[in-house]
Amino acid sequence: MRRILLSLLAGAAAVGMVATAVAAPTTVTTKKLTAANVPVTLTTVTLTAVADTYADQGAATSNFGTATTLNVRSATSGNRRSFVRFDLSAIPTTARVQLATLKLTMSTAPTASRSLEADKVSATWAETSLTWNVQPAAGAATATVASGTTAGVILSWTVTTDAAAFVTTPATNFGWRVKDVTESSATARLAVFNAREFTSGRPTLVVVYAT
């Protein structure tokens, strides 16, 4: 009888071990549950400016909204700054902007290479009323490029963060200001760009976004 009881206990222990092994939990990591394989559509759009102009310190009350050029100059009491804006309403507000590039065609280059910055404008402005005395504020430089001294080239600024903000919050889209990093040079340095009123090489914004 004792031998039979010991056999039964040994069998029960074996069954318990099997049951425990079967019931052991399986670890599922977050990585296995990610949506890495979900299809993503990338779209590239090239937008032409809907408004552009420049402000001239030497003609502080003058407006240049209908001019065919945009000027950026560093000169004592004669600085010039350009402003440009684009309509991004065709891009869904839920889109994720991957890259945005502001492009201006430089028809006349300065006689010495200059650092030109693109700043996010922070207040509203109108193409036909902006002057040096009435110009919107702008933030710190979003991007800076060297002008070089060769005419007929396209200068490009990467403005991805700004464009993403304009897409998600359209009411903040006031465009960009382009100016010389170091204004009021003793020797005047002027860069001239094609405006949207010009026949070709108009200001463009190239946006790559994901949906």
Buried (B, 14 or more C-beta within 10 A) or exposed (E): EEEEEEEEEEEEEEEEEEEEEEEEEEEEEEEEEEEEEEEEEEBEEEBEBBBBBBBBBEEEEEBBBEBBBBBBBBBEEBBBBBBBBBBBEEBEEEBBBBBBBBBBBBBEBBEEBBEBBBBBBEEEBEBEEBBBEEBBEBEEBBBEBEBBBEEEBEBBBBBBEBBBBBBBEEEEBBBBBBBBEEBEBEEBBBBBBBBBBBEEBBBBBBBBBEE
